Amino acid sequence: MNIFIITIIIFSTLLAYSVFLRSFISPKKILNDISSHENVFQKLHTNDILHPISNVYEQMFSEMLYEKVVIVLIDALRVDFAGGNQMPFLQSRKELAGMNSFVAIVKPPTVTLPRIKALTTGSIPGFVDVVMNFGSSSLTEDNVMTQMKHHGKRMVFYGDDTWLNLFPDHFVRYEGTTSFFVTDYTEVDNNVTRHLEKELSELDFEVMVLHYLGLDHIGHIAGPFSPLIGPKLKEMDDIIRNIYQELSKKDVPSLVIVCGDHGMSDQGGHGGATESEIKVPVIFLRTGVLSPQKKKRDIPDREIEQIDLAPTLSLLLGTPIPKNNLGTVVTDVFTGYNIQQKLVALMVNGLQVSEVLQHNVADYELDKGYLLYTRTHKSFLTWINSNMSIAVSLEQGLSLRKQFEDSIRLMSSKVSSSITQYDLYGLVVSIVMLWLILFTLVSMDRHNRQEWFSWQAFLIVLLIGTFGHMTVCTSDWIHSDLLCDSTVASRGIQLSMLGIFAVMMTCVIYSIVGGSVLITLFSTFKAICRGGSISILLKTGTVIHTLSLLSSSFVEEEHQTWYFFIVTIHILIIKNMFEQIFQSKHDKNLNTSQKESSQYETEPVKYDLKRDSLKEYQLLNNDNNVERDFREIQLLHSKIYHNKNSCINEKQVCISRKDPIPSRRNIAMVIVVLCLCRLMRSWNQTGNKWLNNPDIGDWLIRPENVYLLSVIVAVSILVVFLCKMMWMSIVQQFIYSIGLVCVYLHKSANGSLVQILSPSDKNGCLEAQIVYISLLLYILVSVWKKFQQDKEKYYKISSEVHTAFILLLLVLSRPHNIILVAMMVVQDLLIELYIWPTLNKNSISDWTLYFLWMGQGTFFYQGNSNSISTVDVSAGYIGLHDYQPIIVGCLLTVSSYGGIIFWMLSLLKLMYLKSHHSKDKDNKSTIRRLKNSLMECVHVVCLFRALPLSVYTVLVTFMRYHLFVWTVFSPKLLYEGMLTVVLSVISFILLLCNIIL
């Protein structure tokens, strides 16, 4: 295949995916104006509501219940963390009857930026906020913080600097701490706490926000069951007690709100939709005289939505409810309000939510929630003007409160399902592009036997595409903010998409007109069938995996699909080896029989076999009376065809075989590889159904098993060194051993392993940096040395790069996953020595798919899944003293997709090995064969990405209003895109290798 067209295909795939992602997670529809009390009064009057209600509302915001409000936001505070023995003060306050404690339900995605937006705006953030989580900008949407600023509230803030990015110039005093440097869990909280003494003594603020990050960072580093969790929770409890006691000394009504922005999974991350991630505590601690009576222990905390805090805070602080709020006022916390005031609060809340409903839903008059709100509103007017007994009035008031709350939740649910706006034109265009790419890859003649491009056809297709695009963008029935905008970036995307569309369509047209589609498909089918059961399974398995993505359950449990295929392919390899052994024995018996019969022949026959065919034969004696039966010659030809590893002596027919015959040792080594795969899949539970089941990794990281884990990690590092040292020089062994020792020292710095030397700091930054330096030195020494051996340099350099990458993968892995890396190295060695040689007749396409399968399996072996919560964020900060976005992103990518990179580098190494061991004396022929192998590998990688992307984007488009769109389909879409980026980089590296050859 032409390098030019394959390069265009790679760029086109990335561009089409980017356009689809941008069109799919477009910003939601919002009301841009700001709420105000004047607007509320105007609505009250225009709805013919009696003036007494307006007076009640005016009294509510003019007389604040609390003069001082302190919000203590503890990042990743799970429900089971709040209270108990770990937080005794908080537990003692929660048990009092006068305190309000709730369980807030968080909507995915459970990451910090969208959660802060939900807390302050009351709206449900879009999935685009996951992408923007690492680069937040100021929040222009109406929110609680901006309302307080407009109403002259003095606010101070200390903690996560995401707040400062969202609300610039809102705080009179502030200090931000970076939320992305997750290896720091001490200073990041001390920098917040050190301001409390001064702030609590002066007390010149109305609102103080404290956002603590240490607990979240510990979760990323060591998980929720780490021994570091208890002391951190005790530290937070002491801080809350100090704040509460200092405020209680003042003669002002004050309120302390303790809550979490999101929870923490059992693996320590967040971003998914497990129960431990979506449930967080919300506790209201009021100062003043409290009842000593305690709550009943058997009554669980009431569940609310996290977005309910926005309207509740607004009314508590005397500000209007944000314009786009979808939350419901939690009236239980308004202990100073009577039932009439609480109903007025809910009525105003419902009026505001109904306005959002009208903005987003065309037939809002028919909505159940809106109809219920209208009926409740009329009943409320009747109730407030009625003269009934206090008991009856209270009973009806409580009933009206429930009806108001139900109507608001119904309207909120309706808006939530329709608030996201999709760029349909962008979705359709990107899907068409992906399918054109897939069709081009399938139908294109890889051997360049036919012409595939014409400038005349390209110009015609370009004109047609441009005309269609202009027609769509100028029409009224559809519009795309991305593909129909007049900005420079949008014009660049439009021109690129049009050019790529014309190139791909031209290729497809020439494939159809030239008849190469059927020819290519037929030849591909013949090649698959000729390749045997292994080739058939690799191809069909890849297609079956793509089709499995059409089910949400298979997406959540995708690892099970890869585990099954990996086990199956190795069983087929064992079966294939047994067949070769039996065939070899059969041929040997046939040769013995032929040898015995040839003893009675006076005229021996010599056969010379070349390229699997009987090219010529020669009678050594010229006796005309000696004749050979044609059937005997046919039988002998068949025998030689099936057994190619013999030589012909003067009186013996031997078989010449290019591939070595597998032995029992080969089969045993494949079984070892298979057993290692089975052990690795039990290392880290992943997916959704069995995620919380205990696994080997969970058992190893327990504090009581630290000595055992340390020994196993040390042995694993030694195994890696022993597997690689035989190909190293003395200098390389010395450099590599230093790097391996520093890997252990780095992992032991934070107490995960037994310390043999005092670490440089608690994060082991110096040790990790020494590993990076060792890695670079190893590559430099290898390049300098191997370029002196021109004959072997390509194979040697690819092998050394693979070895160096193992060192990087070790330092980026969690301590218990270092053992996985050692098992991968052993598997790679066994494949190179015992599987690759015996199956050398399989095509490069088969081997590429095999290593891609192994890479996909390793991705899940490491504990990854299609949920954002399993991303090991701490790996991005190994060896860093501060937040550096580019380096963090690269390290995070290598850590997550290290398995796929490892196996693709292994494939590159073996392809160079095959060319190096080639018996072809013509160096040009060897290089040409190697170039063809590289191009075939790139072609398979592109197909491996284009096929699932083409199918999955169609599925996501049709399922964009599905219940699981944000919890299952969208995270998988992000993972598919990231895998595409990783494999595209690998493809460019392979193309570069092809060029320099």
N, C-alpha and C positions, 0 to 999 in steps of 0.2 A: 504494500500500500504506500502511496506517495506520502512523504513526510509533511508536505504542505497541507494536504487535505486532513490528515490525522491531527495536525496542530489546530486547524480551524475547528475540527470537531470537539477537541478538548475545551477550547475557549468558548465555543458555542454552548456546550453543556453547562459550563459554569455561568454564563450569562443568562441562559434560559432559566436555570434554577433560581438565580438571583432575582430575576423579574417575577417569577412565580411567587417566591417568598415575600417579596415586597408587596405584591398584589394581594396575597392571601392575608397578611397580617397588617393591613392598612390601619391607620389610626381610626378610632371609633368616632361616631358622630356625637358632637357635644353642643350644648348651648353656650355661646361665647360671652354673653353678658354676665354681670355680677348681681347677686341678690342684694336687696336692701330692705330695710323696714318700711320705707315708703311704698315700695312695690307690694309688700304684703298687705299694708293698709288699703291700698288701692284695690287689690283683689277682694279683700273682705267687703269693701263697700260695693263693688260692681256685682258681687254675688248676692246682694241684698241681705247681707248678714247684719243682724241688729247690732247697734253700737256697743252694748254691754260686752260683747265678745271682743271687740276691738280694744275696749278698756282693759279687759283681762290680759290680752296679749301684750299691751303696752306696759302693764304692771309687771309682767313676767320678765321682760328684758331690761326694764329700768331698775329692778331690784334684784341684783345678782345674789344667788344662794351662797356663792363662795368668792372671797376676795383674792385668795391665793390658790393656784392650781399647779401642782407639780406632776408631770407625766414621766414616769420611769419606764422606759421602753427597753426591755432586755431581749436582745436579739436571740432568736431560736429558743425561747422559753416554752418548753412543752408543758402540757397540762399536769403531767405527773411530776414535774420539777417543782411546781409552785406549792409550797406548804410542806407538811410532813416534817421529819426529823432534819431534813437538809435546810429548811427555811422555817425555823421554829417561831419567829416573831410573826411572819406572814400567816402561818397556820393559826396562831392564837387570835389574830385579828379576824381571820375568815370565819372563825367559829362563833363570833359574837352575832347576836340577832340583828343588830343595827347596821351591820356591814353588808355590802352587796358584792357577791362573787358570781361570775358568769364564766361560761365556756364559749369562746368566740370561734365560729366556723370561718375558716379562711378559704377563699376561692383560689384555685390554681391560676397562675403559677406562683408557687410559694417562695419567692425571692424578695429581697429587701425593697427595691425600688417600687414595684407595683403595690407592695403592701403599705408603704408610706403614703402613696397616692390614695389608696383605698381608705386609710385612716383619716386623711385630711379632706378628701373630696366627697366621700360617700359613694363614689361610683366604682364600677368594676373595671379595673385596668385591662387593656388588651394584651395579647400575647407578645406584641411588639416590645413591650416593656422588658421582657426577658432579654431581648437583643440589646436594648438600650441600658440594661442594668449597669454596664461598665462605663457608660458615658452619659450620665443624666444631665439635662439642661433645666433651665428655670421652668416652673410649672405655671402656665398661663391660665389654666382652668380654674374656675372659682373654687376656693377651698377655705378651710377653717383658719389657717394661718394668715392668709391675705385678709380675710374678714376682720380678724383681730387687729391687724396692722391698721386697717382703715378706720377702726373704731378706737384707735389710740391706746391699745393695750401694750404695755411694756413686756417684751418677751426676751428671755435669755435661752441660750442653747449650748450644750456641750455633748459631743459624741460624734457619731457617724457623719462624715462630711457630705453625705448624700443630701441631708437636709439643707445644708448651705448652698448646694447646687440647685436644689428645687426652689428654695425660698431666699434668694439673695436680698440683702438690705432689709430683712424682716426683724432681725434681732439687735437689741441694743448692746448686748455682749455675747460673745460666742467663741468657741474654739472647736475646730473639727479634727477628727482622727480618721485616717484612711481605713476603709472597711475591707480592702482587698488584700492587705498584708496579713494573711491568716495565721502565720506562724507566731505572731505576737498575741498573747492573751493576758498579759500582765500590764505592760505600760499603756496599752490601748484603753484600759479601764482606769488606771491611775491618773491619766491625763484628764479624765472626766471628774473623778472624785475630788481631786485637789482644789477644785473651785467651790465645793459645797460650803465649806466653813465660812467663806466670805459672803456668799450669796445668802445663806441662811441667817447670817448676822445682820446684814443690811436690809434684806427683805423688801427691796424697792421694785420688785417685779409683780406682774399679775399672773404670768404663766412662765414656768421653767420646764424645758424639755431636756431630758437626759437619755441618751441612746447608748447603752452599753453593748460592746461587741465581743467581749472576752469569751462568753459562754459559746457563742456561735463558732469562734475560732477553735476552741477546744474540740467541739464536735467535728469540725473538718479534719483536725489533726488526729484525734484519738477515738472519736465516737462517743455516744451518750453514756456508755457504761465504763468510761475511763475513770480511774481514781482521781483525776483532776477535776471532775465535775462537782463532787461534793464540796471541796473547799471554795470553788468559785460560787456556788449557790449560797454557801454560808456568807461569803463576802457580800453578795448582793442583798442578802437578808439584813446584814448589819447596816448597810447603806440605807435601806428602806426604813429601818428602825430609827436611825439617826435623823433622817429627814422628818419622819412623823413626830418624833419627840420634840425636835426643835420647833416645828410648826405649832405643836400643841402648847408650847410655852407662850405663844403670842395670843393676844386677845382678839383674833380675827378668825372668821370661819375659813377653813382651808380644806383642800381635798388633794389626796395623793392617789393617782391612778397608776397601777402596776399592770403591765400587759406585755405580751410578746408580739412581734410582727409576724412571725411564722413559727412553726415547730421544728422538729429535728427528727429525721428518720433514724431507724435503728443502726444504720451504717454511718451516721454522723452528718450526712448532707441534707439538702432540702431543695425544693423545686418541684416535687411530685405531688401526689394526691393521697398518700397514705394517711391513716388516721392520726399518727403521731406528728405529721407535718401540717395538717389542716386544723388541728384543735389547739388553741392557745388560751391561757387564763386571762381574764380581765377582772381586776379587783379594785373596788372603790373604797378608800380608807378616809373617813371623815374625822376631823378633829372635833373636840368638844365633849360634852357629857354623853356617854354611851350607856346603853342598857347592859348590865352584867349577864343577862340571860343569854344562854347559848342556843344555837340552832340545833335542830334534830339531825343526828348524824346520818340517818337513812335517807335524807332528802338530797338528791344530787343537785349540783349547780345547774341553773337554767341555761339553755343554749341560745345564743344570739348570733347574728351575723357580724363579722368584723366591721362591715360598712355602717352598722348601726351606731358606731362610736362617733361618726362625723356629726349627724344631727343632734346627738345627745350632748356632745361637747359644745356645739353651737349654742344651744339653749342654756346650758350651764354657764356659759361665758357671756351670755347676753348678745349674741350676734346672730344674724339671719342664717338660715340653713343654706349651704352651698347649692348653686343653681342645678347641678347635675346629680345631686344626691339621690341614691336609691335605697338608703337605709331607713330603718324605722326607729323612732325615738324610744329609748329604753326608759320608760316612765318610772320604773322601780327605784331609780337612783334619785328621783326628785322627792326626797322625803319632806321637804318644806312645802310642797304643792298639795292642794286639795284635788278632789276628783274632777272638779270643773276646770281647773288649770291644766291638768294632765290631758283632758279631752281636747281643750283648745290647742295644746301643743301637737297632739296627734292630728287634729283637723288641719292645721297649718302645714304639717308634714305631708299629709295626704294631698293637699292642694298643690304643693311643690312637686311631688312625684307624679301627679296626674299631668302636670305641664310637661315633664320629660316624656311621659307616655304619648302625649299628643304630638310631640316633636319627632318621635321615632316610629310610631305605628299609625298607618293611614286610617284604619277602621277602629280607632280607639273607643268609639262609642259602644261597640259591641263587646268590648273586653269585659270578662267576668269581674276583674278587680275594679275597673272603673265603675261598672254598674253597682257593685257592692258599696263602693265609696259614696256614690251619689245617694243611694238609699240610706246609708248610715248618716250622711250629712243632713239629710232631711229629718231623720229621727233625732239627731242631736239638737236641731233647732227646736223641735217640739219639746224635747226633754228640758232644755235650758229655760224655756218660758213657761213650764208647767209648775203647778203648785201641788206637790205631792209630799208625802211624809219623807223624812230623812232616810229611813230604812229602804223604802221603795226606790227613792231617788238614787241611793248608793248602789242598789242592786242593778238598776237599769244602767247606771253610769258604768259599772264594771262590764256589763254586756256590750255597751257601746264601745268601750275601750278595746275589747277583743275584736269587735267588728272592724274598727278602724285599723287595727294592727293587721288583721287578715287581708283587708282590701289593699293596704300599702304593700304587703308582701306579694300579693298576686300581681299588682301593677309592676312592681320591681322585677318579678320573674319574667313577665312579658317583655319588658324593655331589655332585660339582660340577654334574651334570646334573639333580639333583633338589632341590638345597638351596634354590632360590628358591621362595617361596610366593606364589601369585597370589590376589588377592581376586576370585574368580569372580563373586560377586554384584555387586560394584562394576563389573567389566568389562561384564557383561551389561546392567546398568541404564544405564550411560553409552552403550553402543552403541545401545540402544533409543532413548535420548534423541536421539542424533545422527541416526538414521534418521527419527524423527518430525520433527525440524527440517528435514531435507532434503525430506521429503514435504510439509510445510507450505509451504516455499518454492516447490516445483514446482507445487503444486495451488492455491495461494491466488490469489484474484482480485485482481490488483494495481490494478484500477480501481475497487474497492469497489462493484461492481454488485450484489453479493449479501451477505447477512448472514453473518458468519463466526464469531459468538460468541454464546453463550447462558449465562447464569448458572445456569440449571437443569441444563443438561448438564454444566457445569463442576463443580458440586457433586456430581453423581452419579459422574462420573469420579474426582473427588478422593476420595470415600468408598471406591470400589472399589480405587483405588491404595493408600490407607492400609491397608485391610484386607489386601491382598496383601503389603504391606511388613511389617506386623506378623506375619503368618503366617510369612514367611521368617525374620525375625529371632528368632522364638521357637522355631524348629525346631532339631533337632539335626544335621540333615544338611548344613546350610550356615550359614556365619557370615561376617560382614563386620566387620572392625575399624573401618572408616571409616563405613559406613552403618548399623551396628547398635549403635554405641557410645552411651553415655549422657553423654558430655561435651558441653559447651556448643557447641563447634565442630561436633561431629558432628550434634547436633540441628539446628543451623542449616543444615547441608548437606542433611539429610534433609527438612526443611520446604521448602527451596528446590527440591529435586529433585521433591518431590511436587507443589508448586504449578506448576512449569514443565511437568511431565508432564501435569497436568490441562489446562492452557491449550493445549498443543500437540495433545493428543488431541482436545480439543473442536474445535479448528480443523480437524483431519483429518476428524472425524465429519461436521461441517457441510459440508465440501467434498465428501464422498462422498454424503451424503444430498441435498444441493442439486444434485448433478450437475455441479458446477463442475470436477471433476477432468478428465473427458473433454473438456469444453468448453475448459478452459485448455490441456490438452495439445494438442488439435486446433488451437487458435488459435496456440499457440507453434510447432507444426510448420508451419502456413501461413506464419507470419511468417518462419521460418527459410528456407523455400523461396522466399518472395517476396524475401528479402534478397539472393539470388544466391549465387554460389560462395564469396564472402568470408565471408558470414554462416554458411554451411553448414560451412566449414572451421573457423571459430572455435569453433562449438558442438561439432562432432564431435571436433575436435582436443582440446578440454578433456576430453571424456569418454574419449578414447583415452589421454590422458596419465594419467588416474586409473586406468584398467585396467592400464597399464604398471607401476604400482607393485606389482602382484601378483607381480612377478618380482624376485628379489634383484639380478640383473644389471642390470635397468633402473633399480633404485633407486641402485645404485652409479654408473651412467652416465646419470643423469637428464638431465644437461646435453645429451647428444646428442639426446634427444627434443625439448627446447626449441629447440636450434639448428636442427633439421630443420623444425619448425613455423614458426619465425620466417622462415627463408629461403622456405618455401613460401608463406606469406601475402603476402610482398612480391612474389613472382613472380605471384601471382594479382592483386595490385593493378596490376601492370604490364599483365597481360592485360586487366583490366577497363578500363584507360585506353585501350589500343589499340582495344577494342570501341567505346568512346565516340567516339573520333576517327573511326573508319570509319563509325559510324552518323551522325555529324555531316556527313561528306562526302556520304553517301548522301542525307540529308535536303536538303542544299544543292542537289544535282543535281536532286532532285525539285522543289524550289522554283523552280529555273530553268526546268524544263520546264513547270511550272504557270504561271509568268509569261508564257512565250511563248504558251501556249494561251489565256491570258486576254486577249491582245491582240485576238483575234478575237471576243471576247464583247462584246455590247452592253449587257449587264446584269451588272455586277460584283456579286459576293456578298461580304458582310462577315460574318466569323465572330468571335464573341467567346468565347474559351475561359476557363473559370474552374474551378480545381481539377480539372484533367486530364479534363474532360468538355466536350462540345459543348453548351453550355447553350441557346444560341439562335442563330438566323441571321435575316438580314433582306435582302430584295431591295430594292436601292436604286431600281430602276425598277419601276413598277407594270404593266408590259406583261404582259397575260395570256397572250400567245403564248410567253413565255419559260418554259421548264420545266427543272427539274434532275432528272437521273436519280438515283434513290435510291442506286444503287451508287456513283455518283461522290461523293455526300455521305459514304457510309461510308468510301470510300477517303481522302477529305480528312480525316475525323475521325481515322482511324488515323494519318495523316501528322502531324497536329497533336499527337496523343497521344505519339508517339515523339520529337518534337522541340519542346520547350516554350520555346524561347528566341527566338521570332520575334514580330514585331508585324504587325498587319494594316493595310496602307495601303488606300487606296480601291481601288487596282487591283492589289494584290499580297498574296499570302498569305505571311506570315512566321510564324516559330515562336518561341514564348515558352518559354524554358528557365530554370528556377530555379537550376540548378547550372551553374557555368562549365564549358565544354568543355576537357578537359585538352589540353595541347600537348606537343610533343616535350620541352620543358624540364621539364615535370612528370615525364615518364617518366625523363628523365636524372637528376632529383633522387632518384627512387625507387631507381634503380640505384646512386646514390651512397650512399644509406642502406643498401642491401643489401651493398655493398662494405665499408662501415664495420662492419657486423655480422660479415662474414667476417674482417676484420682483428682485431676485438675477441675473437673466439673463439680466435684464435691467440696472444693476449696472455699468458694464464695457463693452463697445462695443469691440468686438474682431473679429478675422478672417481677411478678406481682403475687401469684398464688402461693408460692412457697418462700417468699422473701424473708419472712420472719422466722422460718425454721432454723434451728441452730446448724452451723456448718463447721468445718475444720478450722477455718480462719477465726471464727468467733471463739472457739475453744482455745486456740493458741494465744490470742491477745489478752486472755484473762491475766490479771496481775499475778496469780499464783503459778502461772505457767511461764513466767518470764525467763527462767533459766533454761527450760526446755526449748523455748522459741529461740533463745540466743544460740544454743548449740546447733539447732537445725539450720539457722541462718548462716552460721559460720561454716558448717559442712557444705551448704549449698554454694556459698562463695568459693569454697575450695574445689567443688565439683566443676564449677564454671572455669576456674583456672586450669584444672587438669585436662579438661576437654579442649582447651585452646592453646595450651603451652607448647604442644608438639610442633606447631607451625610458627612459633615465635623464636626470634633470636634472643640472646641473653639480655640485650638492652631492652627489647620489647617486653620480655618477662619481668624485668625489674620495674619498668614504668607501669605495666598493667597490675602488678602485685600491689604497688603503692595505691593505685586507684581502688582496688578491691578492698584493701584494709581501711581506707578512708570511707568507703561505703558503709562498712560496719560501724566505724566510729561516728559517722553522721547519724545513723539510725539509733545509736545508743545515747545520743546527746540529750534527748528528751525523756529518757527513762524507759523507752519501749524495749530496749535490750540491756543486758548487763554491761555496765561500763568497765572497760579494761584500762582506759586512760581518761584523764580529766578533759572534758570537751572544752572547746574555745568559748562557747556560749550555749545557752539552753536549746538553741535551734540548730547548732552544728553547721553554721554558715561557712566557716573556714574549711571544715572537712569536705563539705560539698564542693567548694571552689577548687580544692586540691583535686577532687575527682574530675572536674571539668578540665583543669590544666593537664592532668594525666591523659585524658582522652585526646586532647589536641596534640600533645607531644607524641602520643602513640601513632596518630595518623601521620604526622609530619615525618617521623622516623621511618614509618612504613613506606610512604611515598618516595622518600629519598633513597631508600634501600632498593625498592622494587623496580624503580626506573633504571637501575643499573643492570637489571636482568630483563632485557627488552622482550625476550621470548615469553616470559611468564608474567609480565607486569600487569596485564589487564585482569587476569584471574586473581593474582595475589592482592592487588589493590582492592578489588571487590570483596575478597575474603577479609582483608584487614578492616575495611569500613564496617562490615558486618560485626566483626569482633569488637570494634570500638563502640558501636551502637549498643551492644549488650551492656557495656559499662554504664552508659547513659541510662539505659532502661533500669538497671539495678538501683541507681541512686534516686530515681524518680518513683520507684515502687514503694508501697508500704512495706514494713518489715516482714509481715507474713507472706506477702506476695513475692518476695525475693526467691522463695522456694519455687514458685511457679516459673520464674525466669530460668532457674537452674534446670527444671524439668523440660522447658522449651529448648534449652541448649542441648540437652541429652537427646531429645527427639530429633533435632536438626542433625546432630552427628550420626544418629542411626539411619536417618533417611538418606543422608549423603553416602554412607558406606554400604548399606544393605538394601535399600529400596530403590533408589535412583538407578544404580547400575543394572538391576534385574528387570526394570520396567523402562529401559531406555528407548524402547521402540515406540512408546507413547509420545504423542505430539507435544510440542511446546504449549499448545492450547490446553491440553489436558493438565499438564503440570502447572500452568498458570492458575487454572481453576482450583486445582488441588491446594496450592499454597494460599489462594484467596480464602478457601474454605477454612484452612487451618488458622488464618488470621482472624476471620470472623469468630471462630470458636474461642480463640484466645481473648478476644475483646470481652466476651462474656465470662470466661474463666477468671478474669481479673476482678469481677464483681460489677462490671458495668451493665447497664440495661438501657431501655428506651425511655427511661425517666431521667429528668435533669438532676434529681436528688442524688444519683449515684456518681456524679462527676466529682473526682477527687481534687478539689480546688487547692488543697495545700501543696500539691505537687508543683504548681506553678510558681511557688515562692522559695523553692529549695535552693539555697546558696545566695539568696538576695537579702539585702539589708533594707530595701525600700521597694515601693511599688513602681515597676517599670512595665508598662502595658504590653509592649511588643515581646519582650523576653518572657513575661508571664504567659502570654497567649501561646507562644511556641512551646514552652515547657509543658503547658497544660495539654496541648494537642498531642505531643509525643507521649505523654503519660497515658492519655486515654486510648490512643490508637497505636501504642507501641507494639502490640502483638502483630497487627497487620504490616507495619513497617518492617518488623523483624523477619517475617516470613517472605515478604517481597524482596528484601535484601538477600535472603537465603536463596531465592529463586535466581536472582541475578548472579550470585556466586556460582551456582551449579550450571548455569548456562555458559559462563566463561570456562568452567571446569570441563564441560563437554567439548567445547571448541579446543581447549588446550590439549586434551588427550586424543584429539582427532588424529587418525593415521594418514590423513591427506597431506602429502608432501608440499602441495601448492598452498602457500600462505594466503594468497588472494582468494582462493576457493574457501579456505577456512573462515576468513574475515567475512566473505559474502554470506556464508551459511550463518555466521553469528549475527550479522545484520538482519537477515531474514527472521531469525529467532526473536530478536529484540522487537522487530516490528509486529510480529505475530503476537507477542506478549502484550504490547501496547494495545493492539486491536482487541484482544480479549478483555483487558482491563476496561477499555471504553465501553464495550458491550455489557460488561458486568455492572457498570454504573448506569448506562442509558436505559437498560431494560427495567429495573425497578423504579427509576425516576419517572419513566414514561407512564407506567401503570399506576404508581402510587399518587402522582399528581392528579390523575383523573379521579381516583378514589377520593382524595381529600377535597377536591372541588365539589363532588356530588354530596359528600358528607359534611360540608361546612356548617350545617345547622344541626349536626348530630350531637347527642348528649356527651359523647366522649371526644369531641373535636379538640378541646384544649387540654385534656388530660392524657390522651393516647395518641391521636393522629398528629397533632402539631409538634409535640416533642420528637416523635419519630421523624417528622419532616426535617427538623433541625439536625438530627443525627445523620440522616441520609445526605443532607447537604454537606456536613462536615466530612463525612467519609468520601464524598465526591471530591472535595478540595484536597484531601490527603492523597487519594489515588491519582488525582490530576498532577500533583507535584511529583509523585513517583513516575508517572508516565512521561513527564518532561525530562526527568533524569534519565530514563531509558532512551528517549529520543536524543538527548545530548550524548549518551554513550554511543549511539548509532552514528552520530555525525563525526565524532572524533576518531572513530574507527576508520 
